[in-house]
Amino acid sequence: MKAPRQVSKQERILFPIGVFLICALIAPGSIPLLGMLCFGNLLKESCVTERLANTARNALIDIVTILLGFCVGASTQAEYFLRPQSIFIFVLGALSFALATAGGVLFAKFMNLFVKDKINPLIGAAGVSAVPDSARVAQMMGQREDPNNFLLMHAMAPNVSGVIGSAIAAGVLLGVFGNIQ
């Protein structure tokens, strides 16, 4: 695989703005999630608000995660949660992770049949959006086979694009089915 190209500072600043605007037009329901993702990326890349960026990436994310978990846990009622449908949803989620990982690897192998510059099929496995560590797992598995294999930066692209794609899909689904009671 070729080494990734150098990305200019202007591109790194314009990317979150462009992603936000395009996604807001495609799926307005995804604005809260993608807006925060893009805002955090803009904070990091602008280098103007270093203290705010450090707070957002360290202390604030921990506080928000704890509060979100607490609020979801406190609002969950056992008579609605402990049902066969809940187990079905968990099984369906695990199956979707397995199929997404296998599909990514198989699609990368299929794509390698038609391209001149081959890619490592483990890159396809990193496209599982809800698992941010999938890029790290692809890196570790690649280095287990070949210690000179450095896939992390290559694997982050499908990982982040999977997150963005999932947020857009969720926004579209909210737009279509959001008013159903």
SULMONOR-V39724 format. One record per backbone hydrogen bond with DSSP energy under -1.0 kcal/mol. NH is the residue of the N-H (numbers start at 1). CO is the residue of the C=O. If there is no record, write none. Layout:
# SULMONOR-V39724
NH;CO, NH;CO
This chain:
# SULMONOR-V39724
12;8, 13;9, 14;10, 15;11, 18;14, 19;15, 20;16, 21;17, 22;18, 23;19, 24;20, 25;21, 26;22, 27;23, 30;27, 31;28, 34;30, 35;31, 36;32, 37;33, 38;34, 39;35, 40;36, 41;37, 42;38, 43;39, 44;40, 45;41, 46;42, 53;49, 54;50, 55;51, 56;52, 57;53, 58;54, 60;55, 62;58, 63;59, 64;60, 65;61, 66;62, 67;63, 68;64, 69;65, 70;66, 71;67, 72;68, 73;69, 74;70, 75;71, 80;77, 81;77, 82;78, 83;81, 87;83, 88;84, 89;85, 90;86, 91;87, 92;88, 93;89, 94;90, 95;91, 96;92, 97;93, 98;94, 99;95, 100;96, 101;97, 102;98, 103;99, 104;100, 105;101, 106;102, 107;103, 108;104, 109;105, 110;106, 111;107, 112;108, 113;110, 114;111, 123;120, 124;121, 127;124, 134;131, 137;133, 138;134, 139;135, 140;136, 141;137, 142;138, 143;139, 144;140, 145;141, 146;142, 149;146, 155;151, 156;152, 159;155, 160;156, 161;157, 162;158, 163;159, 164;160, 165;161, 166;162, 167;163, 168;164, 169;165, 170;166, 171;167, 172;168, 173;169, 174;170, 175;171, 176;172, 177;173, 178;174, 180;177
